[in-house]
Amino acid sequence: MTILIDAWLERREPSLRVWDCDAREVLVEWHGANLRSLLEQGLLELDDLADSVWSLLRQATQEKKLLTSSNDYHCH
């Protein structure tokens, strides 16, 4: 997978988008207060933004898998 990080951090309302270049779709997107919170908590590091983004993408993927698998076990 090739990703593109589209970051506008100097704006009054900062934004960051991560694109999957192969699929031509946005994988994740943060804006404003949500993005500032990730930066302040150290979950996104500007010095190594690509590694931080990959780490957050892995977490989100794992959480999605857990939610999907837990939905499979609901009784009807």
TAKA-V52669 format. One record per residue. N is the residue number from 0. RES is the residue in one small letter. SS is DSSP state (@ for helix, = for strand, . for the rest). PSI is psi in radians with two decimals (NA if undefined). Layout:
N RES SS PSI
N RES SS PSI
This chain:
0 m . 2.32
1 t . 2.22
2 i = 2.68
3 l = 2.23
4 i = 2.03
5 d = 1.70
6 a = 2.28
7 w = 1.43
8 l . -0.28
9 e . -0.11
10 r . 2.84
11 r . -0.69
12 e . 1.54
13 p . 2.69
14 s = 2.69
15 l = 2.20
16 r = 2.46
17 v = 2.10
18 w = 2.45
19 d = 1.85
20 c . -0.57
21 d . -0.78
22 a . -0.20
23 r . 0.85
24 e = 2.71
25 v = 2.19
26 l = -0.73
27 v = 2.65
28 e = 2.30
29 w = 2.56
30 h = 2.75
31 g @ -2.21
32 a @ -0.64
33 n @ -0.76
34 l @ -0.77
35 r @ -0.68
36 s @ -0.77
37 l @ -0.70
38 l @ -0.78
39 e @ -0.62
40 q . -0.16
41 g . 0.17
42 l . -0.49
43 l . 2.15
44 e . 2.15
45 l @ -0.55
46 d @ -0.51
47 d @ 1.05
48 l @ -0.72
49 a @ -0.78
50 d @ -0.70
51 s @ -0.76
52 v @ -0.79
53 w @ -0.71
54 s @ -0.80
55 l @ -0.64
56 l @ -0.71
57 r @ -0.76
58 q @ -0.80
59 a @ -0.69
60 t @ -0.75
61 q @ -0.74
62 e @ -0.69
63 k @ -0.71
64 k @ -0.72
65 l @ -0.76
66 l @ -0.71
67 t @ -0.78
68 s @ -0.58
69 s @ -0.53
70 n @ -0.45
71 d . -0.35
72 y . 0.17
73 h . 2.44
74 c . 2.45
75 h . NA
